[in-house]
């Protein structure tokens, strides 16, 4: 699907893998304002992310390698994936960022649209069971950027609105992959590397298209 992001996502039945706050009216209108001051408020610093209690991945390299093999991300491609309690992939979707705006609210809406397409919400549960992780492929090195901070904010908020646990945020660059806020990473896979053979069972099918492609287009046009 392409929405300022081009994405792959597919509707799924529960349990089957697929690839692909309230406030006053015044503060709500401010939240939607596109100016830079509000955009800066909609991002998370590494220390804030680390302090949020994000659950650690038991096998981050396996998760990264699996998503890389399924989606073959190129720079500006984001891959959002939902894992079950045993860290098995239940659904995933990829989309390529094409908008010029860097805003956690815009990213949140894009991620939420993808999650709604590929997996049912868990809002009826008292405690989230499934976890969403985000892999973002970009140029540069593995050091945190404001763009990363906006993606972190967006992932956390999208997970809250979809009844999921907020999981790891991972960057994929020419240097390899890095789980931000944890200090864990590796050289492979990296941008342009060949995917490793997929060894899992029932790999999700990948489809493209969807409503999230309109989210960033509208935001970029503001």
N, C-alpha and C positions, 0 to 999 in steps of 0.2 A: 504494500500500500504506500501511496505517496502523499505526504501532507505537509509540505514543507518537510514532510516525512513521506517516504515511499515504503509501504509495509507489506508484510505477508502475515495474514492472520486467517483463521478459519473457525467457524462455529463448531463447537464440540459438545458431545453429550457428557454428562457428569462422569468423571473418572476415566474418560478415554483421552489419550494423548493427542494433541493437535500441534502442528507446527505452522507454522506460519511464522463545619465548625460554626458553628453558628456565631453571628455577630450582629451589631446594629446595622441599619440600612446605610448609615454614613460610612462605617468601616468597610462594609461590603462593596460599596461603590469604589472606595479607595483601593481595595484588593484587585479590582479589575482594571485599574488605571495602568496604562502601558509605560508611564514615565520611568526613568532610570532609577529613581530613589526606591520605588516600589519593587522594581525588578531585583535590586540588590537585597531587598528584604526577603525575597523568595529564593534564597539559596542557603546552603549549609556549609559552614567551614569544616575542615577535617576534624577539629576538636569537638565540634557539636555532633558530628556524625559518629565519632568514636564513643561519645558519652551517651548516645541514644540507645545503647544496648542491642545493636544489630547482631542477630545470631550468626555465628561463624559457620562457614561451609566446612564440612568434614573433608571433602575431597575437591577443593576448588579447581585443580587442574583438570579433573575429569569433567566437571561442569563446563569449564571454558572450552575444552577440546570438543565436547559434544555439541555445544552451541555453534562453535566455529565450523564444524563439519556439516551441520544442518543448514546454516544460513550463509556461510562464506561472506562475512561482512567486509565491506570496504569502508574507507574513511567517511565519516558522518553517518554511518549506519548504527542504529541502536537495536539491540535484541532483548526483549523482555521475556522472561521465562518464569513459569510457576512450578515449584517443586513440592512434592508431598513430604510427609514427615520422615520418610526414608531417603530423601534426596533424589527420588526418581522424578524425571521430567514428566509433567502432566500436560503442559501446553506451552507454546512459545510463538512469538511473532517478531518479525524484523521490519524495520522501516528506516528510510534514509532521510536525515534532516536536510531540508533545503531552505528553510526560512532564515532570515538574518537576525531575528530577535532571539535573545538569550534570556529566557524568563521561566522560572520554575512553574508558574501557573500554566503557561502554554505547554510545557513539557508534561505536566501532570495530566492535562486534558488529553494529550496525545496518548500517553501510556494507559490512561483509564479507558479510552475508546478501544485500544487494542485488547486490554484485559476483558472487557465486556464482550468482545467478539469471540475470544478463544476459550473462555472458561466461565462457568457460573460463579456468581458471587457467594461469599460465605458470611454475609451480614447477619444471618440468623443465629450464628454460633456465638456463644459467650466469649470464647477464646479462639483466635485464628488458628487453623491447623496447617494450611498451606502457606508457602513462602514465595514471594516474588523477588527475583534478582534481575539486575540490569547489566548488560554488557554493552559498552559503547566504544566503537572503533573510531579513532581520531588520529590526526597528525600530531607531531610533537612528542615530548617525552612523558614519563609517567607521573610527573609532578602535578598536584592539584591545580585546576584552573577554575575561574568563575563559571565556566560552562559546566564543569563537573559539579560544582556546588548547586547549580540550577537543576541538574538532573537528579541529584540526591534529594533535593526538596520535592521535586515532582514525583519521584518514586515513593517517598515516604507518604505523601498525601494521597497518591493514587491507591496505595495499599490500604490506607485507612478507609477510603471510600468504597473499596471493593471487598472489605472484610478479610484481608490477607496480612500476614506478617511481612514487615519490610525486611528484605534480605540484602545481600551484598551488592555493592556497586563496583563494577569491574571495568577498567579501561584496557583497550587493546591498541597498541601502537607498534611502530616498527621495532621497538626494543623488546616487545613481548607483551605479557599481560600483567596487570597489577590490581589486587583487591585494595582499593583505597580505604584508609583508616585502619588497616590491619598490618600492612607491611609485607604481605605475602604476594609472591608473583613468580614469574618464570619467563624464559626466553621463547618458548614455543607453547602454543601458536603465537604468531605475530602477524602484522599486516603483510599480506602477500604470501604467507607461508602456505604450503600445501596442507590440506586437511588430513588429519590422521584417520585411519579406517574406523568407521563407526562399529562399535561392538555391542551396543545396547539392543534391546528387543523392542519391537513395535515402535520404530521411529515415527515421530509425528509427520503427517503430511503437510506440505508447505503450499499455501495459496497466497495470492496477492489481491490487493484492493480493499476498500472499506471506507467507513465514514471518517476515520481519523485523518485521512489525507486532507480533508478540508480544514482541520483545526489550525494548522500552522499557516495555511494559505491566508485564512482570514486574519490571523494575528499579524502576519507579515505585511498585509495590506493596510493596517492601521497607521 
